[in-house]
Amino acid sequence: MQRVYDFFRRHPTWVDGFWAVVILGIAGVHFVGGLGSPQEEDPPLASVPIALVLCLVVALRRRMPEKMLLVAAAAGVAQLVLDVKVMPADFAMLVAIYTVAVVGERWASRLALVGGLCAAPLAQLRWPAENVSDAGQVLVTVFQTVPFALAWVLGDSLRTRRAYLAQLEERAARLEREREAQAKVAVAAERARIARELHDVVAHNVSVMVVQADGAAYVMDTAPDQARNALETISGTGRQALAEMRRLLGVLRTGEHEESGEYVPQPDVEQIDELIEQVRTAGLPVDFKVEGTPRPLPSGVELTAYRIVQEALTNTRKHGGPNAGASVRLVYFDDGLGLLVEDDGKGAPHELCEEGGADGKGHGLIGMRERIGMVGGTLDAGPRPGGGFRISALLPLKPAN
């Protein structure tokens, strides 16, 4: 049945042509019955071409709705002028009115309504019912007008419903495009933020290297000339690297750092203790443990670990509820650093976690994934069984090739 329905939808003209043939057959039976009945007058010769024209209206109604309405109106006027009484083929007028009300232009829809309301009164004036009082004539006229009005109302209602559904689809598509655009903007903003922070890290370290190299060059007067040349080479190389780094990444910098020209070291793993104390002071109980043997880590890994813990705890504080608690585990492995942040609150909505950051700036899990991707790590985040939210990350000590 579905295939048959799909076939009919792909070939609407064939369906309309079939019904046109059915109406033509009924009209033919009507003509033959009228010719064989002594009580009926012989139908005028014009009734046959008018019936054919009305059947053509049904066959082409969806391909040319406005033109077929005008053809049906012309056929109706011809009936009145040529004294062709109402016949089964006149059903095509109802079909034409319905079709124009659904898919036709507005002027055609209004014309169909006016024509439909006038058709029954004109027919009643042209061929009044016999042996019926004036009141009966009025009732007959009203009764005959109802199908025309009903056809137009049904068609116009369907037009309104289709327009409403199209509006909903367009709105959903627009919201989806806006959602994708916002996600792209969040990714771009987070990448810029990461680049700025890494810029500060590298710039700070290079600046320290330059200062130490310059100092060594000045105080080591008693050292061999080869050592002095080596230190001067370190200083020159560091200055060149700093200038190149500023040229490539300086365009991403905005705000106070750019105006002052100072490079401030970014947070590291050791400052997670201070972060957790701040969160506890704000009213969120946090259980913090460090497992394994702490050791120096790459600056990018330390910054990423700090930002992930900060983002996760801020998200818990804002969306976990009044009685929420959290736990943070920092695990040192031989080849990486593990992070596990869990809370027992009600958790943030899924859409918020994906698109809206805990800091309200539109980062969320998008930002976490971008940060971890920069150092070649992995992230697993989602609701906990029984309530709450869980974020697990593994940061390798060596970047992936």
C-alpha positions in Angstrom: 0.0 0.0 0.0 2.8 2.4 0.7 4.3 1.9 -2.7 0.9 2.6 -4.3 0.6 5.7 -2.2 4.0 6.9 -3.2 3.2 6.2 -6.8 0.1 8.4 -6.6 2.0 11.2 -5.0 4.7 11.1 -7.7 2.0 11.1 -10.5 -0.9 13.4 -9.4 -2.0 14.1 -13.0 -2.6 10.4 -13.6 -4.8 10.3 -10.5 -6.7 13.4 -11.6 -7.1 11.9 -15.1 -8.6 8.7 -13.6 -11.2 10.7 -11.7 -11.9 12.8 -14.8 -12.6 9.6 -16.7 -14.9 8.4 -13.9 -16.9 11.7 -14.0 -17.1 11.5 -17.8 -18.5 8.0 -17.5 -21.1 9.1 -15.0 -22.0 12.0 -17.3 -22.3 9.6 -20.2 -24.6 7.3 -18.2 -26.7 10.4 -17.3 -27.0 11.4 -21.0 -27.9 7.9 -22.2 -30.5 7.6 -19.4 -32.0 11.0 -20.3 -32.3 10.0 -24.0 -34.1 6.8 -23.1 -36.5 8.3 -20.7 -39.8 9.7 -22.1 -40.2 11.9 -19.0 -36.9 13.7 -19.6 -36.3 16.3 -22.2 -33.5 15.6 -24.7 -30.3 17.3 -23.4 -29.0 20.1 -25.6 -26.1 19.3 -27.9 -23.9 21.7 -26.0 -24.0 19.5 -22.9 -21.5 17.1 -24.3 -18.7 19.5 -25.0 -19.4 21.3 -21.7 -19.1 18.0 -19.9 -15.8 17.2 -21.7 -14.5 20.6 -20.7 -15.4 20.1 -17.1 -13.7 16.7 -17.1 -10.6 18.4 -18.5 -10.7 20.8 -15.6 -10.5 17.8 -13.2 -7.6 16.2 -15.1 -5.5 19.4 -15.1 -6.6 21.0 -11.9 -3.2 20.6 -10.1 -1.1 21.6 -13.1 -2.9 24.8 -13.9 -5.3 25.6 -11.0 -6.0 29.2 -11.9 -6.6 28.5 -15.6 -8.8 25.6 -14.8 -10.9 27.7 -12.5 -11.5 30.2 -15.3 -12.3 27.4 -17.7 -14.8 26.0 -15.1 -16.4 29.4 -14.7 -16.7 29.8 -18.4 -18.3 26.4 -18.6 -20.8 27.4 -16.0 -21.7 30.6 -17.8 -22.1 28.6 -21.0 -24.5 26.3 -19.2 -26.6 29.3 -18.1 -26.6 30.9 -21.6 -27.2 27.6 -23.5 -29.8 26.3 -21.1 -27.8 23.2 -20.1 -29.2 22.1 -16.8 -27.2 20.8 -13.9 -25.5 17.5 -14.6 -23.0 15.2 -12.9 -20.0 16.8 -14.6 -20.7 20.0 -12.7 -19.0 18.3 -9.8 -15.8 19.5 -11.4 -16.7 23.0 -10.3 -16.5 21.9 -6.6 -13.1 20.2 -7.4 -11.8 23.4 -9.0 -12.9 25.6 -6.1 -11.2 23.2 -3.6 -8.0 23.0 -5.6 -7.7 26.8 -6.0 -8.4 27.4 -2.3 -5.5 25.0 -1.5 -2.7 25.9 -4.0 -4.0 28.7 -6.1 -3.2 32.4 -6.0 -5.1 34.5 -3.6 -7.1 36.3 -6.3 -8.1 33.0 -7.7 -9.2 31.7 -4.3 -11.4 34.8 -3.7 -12.8 34.4 -7.2 -13.6 30.8 -6.5 -15.4 31.7 -3.3 -17.5 34.4 -5.0 -18.3 32.2 -7.9 -19.2 29.3 -5.7 -21.6 31.4 -3.6 -23.2 32.8 -6.8 -23.5 29.5 -8.7 -26.5 28.0 -6.8 -28.6 31.2 -6.8 -28.0 31.7 -10.5 -28.9 28.1 -11.2 -32.1 28.4 -9.2 -33.1 31.6 -11.0 -32.4 29.9 -14.4 -34.1 26.6 -13.5 -36.4 27.1 -10.6 -37.8 24.1 -8.8 -41.3 23.2 -9.8 -44.3 23.2 -7.4 -42.2 24.8 -4.6 -43.1 27.9 -2.7 -40.8 30.9 -2.4 -39.6 29.8 1.0 -38.8 26.4 -0.5 -36.9 28.1 -3.3 -34.8 29.9 -0.8 -34.1 26.7 1.2 -33.2 24.8 -2.0 -30.8 27.6 -2.9 -29.1 27.6 0.5 -28.9 23.8 0.4 -27.2 23.9 -3.0 -24.8 26.7 -1.9 -23.5 24.6 1.1 -21.3 22.2 -1.0 -19.6 25.1 -2.8 -18.9 27.0 0.5 -17.7 23.8 2.2 -15.3 23.0 -0.7 -13.7 26.4 -0.4 -13.5 26.2 3.4 -11.8 22.8 3.4 -9.3 23.9 0.8 -8.5 27.2 2.6 -8.1 25.3 5.9 -5.7 22.9 4.2 -3.7 25.8 2.8 -3.4 27.4 6.2 -2.3 24.1 7.8 0.3 23.6 5.1 1.6 27.1 5.5 1.8 26.6 9.3 3.8 23.3 8.9 6.1 25.0 6.4 6.7 27.8 8.8 7.5 25.3 11.6 9.9 23.4 9.3 11.6 26.7 8.3 11.9 27.8 11.9 13.4 24.4 12.9 15.9 24.6 10.0 16.8 28.2 11.0 17.3 27.2 14.6 19.5 24.3 13.5 21.6 26.6 11.4 21.9 29.0 14.3 22.8 26.2 16.6 25.6 25.0 14.3 26.8 28.6 13.8 26.9 29.1 17.6 28.9 25.8 18.0 31.4 26.9 15.4 31.7 30.3 17.1 32.3 28.6 20.4 35.0 26.4 19.0 36.7 29.3 17.3 36.5 31.4 20.5 37.9 28.6 22.6 40.7 28.0 20.2 41.6 31.6 20.3 41.5 31.6 24.1 43.7 28.5 24.2 46.1 30.1 21.7 46.4 33.2 23.9 47.1 31.2 27.0 49.6 29.0 25.3 51.1 32.2 23.9 51.6 33.5 27.4 53.1 30.2 28.6 55.6 30.0 25.8 56.3 33.8 25.9 57.0 33.6 29.6 59.4 30.7 29.3 61.2 32.2 26.4 61.5 35.5 28.2 63.0 33.8 31.2 65.5 32.0 29.0 66.5 35.3 27.4 67.0 37.0 30.7 69.1 34.1 32.1 71.2 33.9 29.0 71.9 37.6 29.1 72.8 37.5 32.7 75.1 34.6 32.2 76.8 36.4 29.4 77.5 39.4 31.6 78.7 37.6 34.8 80.8 34.9 33.3 83.7 37.0 32.3 86.2 34.5 33.6 84.7 31.6 31.5 86.2 30.6 28.2 85.2 32.5 25.1 83.5 29.4 23.7 81.1 29.4 26.6 80.4 33.1 26.1 79.7 32.5 22.5 77.3 29.7 23.3 75.4 31.8 25.8 75.2 34.7 23.3 73.9 32.2 20.7 71.2 31.1 23.2 70.2 34.7 23.8 70.0 35.5 20.1 68.0 32.3 19.3 65.6 33.0 22.2 65.1 36.6 21.1 64.4 35.4 17.5 62.0 32.7 18.7 60.2 35.3 20.9 59.8 37.7 18.0 58.5 35.0 15.6 56.1 33.7 18.2 54.8 37.3 18.8 54.4 37.8 15.1 52.4 34.6 14.5 50.2 34.5 17.6 50.1 38.2 18.6 47.1 38.8 16.3 45.0 36.6 18.7 45.8 38.7 21.8 43.3 41.2 23.1 42.8 43.1 26.3 45.2 44.2 29.0 48.0 41.8 28.2 48.4 43.3 24.7 48.3 46.9 26.0 50.9 46.3 28.7 53.1 44.0 26.8 53.6 41.8 29.9 53.4 38.0 29.8 51.8 36.4 32.9 52.4 32.7 33.6 49.2 30.6 33.3 47.9 28.3 36.1 49.5 24.9 36.6 48.7 21.7 38.5 50.0 23.1 41.8 47.4 25.8 41.8 44.5 23.3 41.7 44.7 23.3 45.5 44.1 27.1 45.6 41.3 26.7 43.1 39.6 24.0 45.2 39.9 26.2 48.3 38.2 29.0 46.5 35.4 26.7 45.4 35.0 25.4 49.0 34.8 29.0 50.3 32.0 29.6 47.7 30.0 26.9 49.4 30.7 23.7 47.4 32.3 20.9 49.3 35.0 19.3 47.3 37.1 16.1 48.1 40.5 16.4 46.5 43.1 13.6 46.3 46.4 13.2 44.4 47.5 9.7 43.5 50.9 8.7 42.2 54.2 10.5 42.4 53.9 14.2 41.4 56.5 15.3 38.9 57.1 18.2 36.5 54.7 18.3 33.5 54.7 20.1 30.2 53.2 23.6 30.5 50.4 22.8 28.1 49.3 19.7 30.1 49.3 21.6 33.4 47.3 24.4 31.9 44.8 22.0 30.4 44.4 20.1 33.6 43.8 23.3 35.6 41.2 24.6 33.1 39.3 21.3 33.0 39.0 21.1 36.8 38.0 24.8 36.9 35.3 24.3 34.2 33.9 21.1 35.8 33.7 22.6 39.3 32.1 25.9 38.1 29.5 23.8 36.2 28.8 21.8 39.4 28.5 25.0 41.5 26.1 26.7 39.1 23.9 23.7 38.0 24.4 21.0 40.6 21.9 22.3 43.1 22.1 23.6 46.6 23.2 20.3 48.3 25.7 19.1 45.6 29.2 17.9 46.4 32.1 17.1 44.2 35.3 15.1 44.2 38.5 15.6 42.2 41.1 13.0 41.6 44.5 13.8 40.1 46.4 10.6 39.1 50.0 10.6 37.9 50.7 7.7 35.5 54.0 6.7 33.9 53.0 8.1 30.6 50.2 10.6 31.4 48.1 12.5 33.8 44.6 11.4 34.7 41.7 13.6 35.9 38.4 12.5 37.4 35.8 15.1 38.5 32.5 13.9 39.8 29.5 15.5 41.5 26.3 14.2 43.0 24.1 17.1 42.0 21.2 17.2 39.5 23.6 18.0 36.7 23.5 20.6 33.9 21.1 20.1 31.0 22.6 18.2 28.1 22.2 21.1 25.7 24.1 23.3 28.2 26.9 20.9 28.5 27.3 20.6 24.8 26.8 24.2 23.8 26.8 26.5 26.8 29.9 26.7 29.0 29.8 26.8 32.8 31.2 30.2 32.7 28.3 31.4 30.5 30.6 32.1 27.6 29.6 29.3 25.3 32.4 26.8 25.8 31.4 23.8 28.0 32.4 20.4 26.7 33.3 21.9 23.4 36.1 23.9 25.1 37.2 20.8 27.1 37.5 18.7 23.9 39.4 21.5 22.2 41.8 21.8 25.1 42.4 18.1 25.4 42.7 17.7 21.6 45.5 20.3 21.7 47.6 18.0 23.9 46.5 14.7 22.3 44.4 13.5 25.2 41.0 11.9 25.6 37.8 13.0 27.3 34.8 11.0 28.6 31.9 13.0 30.0 28.3 12.2 30.9 25.7 11.6 33.6 26.5 9.3 36.5 24.2 6.4 37.3 22.0 7.6 40.1 22.5 11.2 39.5 25.3 13.7 39.0 27.9 14.3 36.3 31.3 12.7 35.6 34.2 14.0 33.7 37.2 11.8 33.0 40.3 12.9 31.1 43.7 11.4 30.2 46.4 13.8 29.3 49.6 12.2 27.7 52.9 13.6 28.8 54.2 13.4 25.2 52.2 14.9 22.4 50.7 12.5 19.9 52.6 12.3 16.6 
